[in-house]
Amino acid sequence: MWFLTVIFANLRGRPARSLLTLSGIAVAVAAVVSLLGVVRGFERSLLELHQGRGVDVMVQQAGRLQMTSSVLRESIGETISAVNGVVAVHPSLIEVLSLIQDDLMGVVVQGWSPDSGPVQKLKLLDGALFSGPEAREVIVGQRLASALGVAVGGTVELLEGEPFRVVGVFESGNVFDSGSMFVPLRSLQRLMFREGEVTMFAVVAERRDPESLRDLAARIRLGVDGKVEAEPADDLARRSTEIRVARSFAWLTSVIAVTIGSIGMLNTMMMAVFERTREIAMLRALGWRRRRVIAMILGEATLLSVAGAAIGVLASILFVRFLASLPASGRLVSGDLPVAAMGQGVLLALLLGLIGGLYPAWSAARLTPVEGLRHD
């Protein structure tokens, strides 16, 4: 207990430096936890999106990095339907539009047939499903409806001068779905001058175990002469370009945060050792062993790290929830942070404390009482 009191007293004795170091660690932890949390939530939402629609295999144009850039002939769906093990094929056209009049960029518009599984599985909060395959109607996700300020009976201009009537508002626990809108496939094809074209095919399989789905995907690729890329929905979601870019960006930011945080911690602890040279020498003269001096310095670094981690995690929770409340980012950020991301933030803080405190602790332990007492 007395030893902990010494550690606390040392930190309180230099409040400005301690607060600056603690702030640096908190910022580093908050940045890492926020980014990793958003990326993990992004990945989880993408996986749940396909699972919630009952989609087993996704078919898109081969060689395309992003699904939205895929272009396939709608007639390919008949070939896919003929493959043994396929129960249903749902063609879809996905466009990303900017609703200029509402100041919203990157709104996902999904074109599906009114009788398709994804449309039939929508949980409507208000209104009804499409009245026909060529109706100029939209069903809007709850988050997007809130951002647009629209309700059933209102209108949304997908393109300038192209109003679509809102016939329904649906609820979805998936942030992507809730931030998008559904349009009849034929209407969206006509609007975008893409008659006969689709972005991808959602395939419902007879057997849904992973091995059977991979075998079915291989037979679909063979049946369409290798012109398409067919993958189980979960595999395709995990390998998506958006997920890989987001992961890379998150880990790059983590490396930068570790580097900056370690330098800050190292500087603080080295200065603390330098300023307390005579104090440490007196402790050594009074009988303190080297390992106890090391424990004191590392204890101070660890205490700063734990406090910084707590503040950083709290700040990241508030920041992510703030992003989720904004109209633009709320369509992509769920507002929930996975426990794993918060755990990684705590581990990062402890790593910063270890890296930043190890050398100063070793340097202090090497100090002899005679050398220290001569220090001015």
Beta strands, then each sheet from edge to edge (+ up, - down):
strand 1: 57-61
strand 2: 72-73
strand 3: 86-99
strand 4: 104-112
strand 5: 123-127
strand 6: 137-141
strand 7: 155-159
strand 8: 162-171
strand 9: 181-184
strand 10: 197-198
strand 11: 200-205
strand 12: 228-232
sheet 1: 5+ 8- 6- 9+ 4+ 3- 11+ 1- 12+
sheet 2: 2+ 10-
sheet 3: 5+ 8- 7+
end
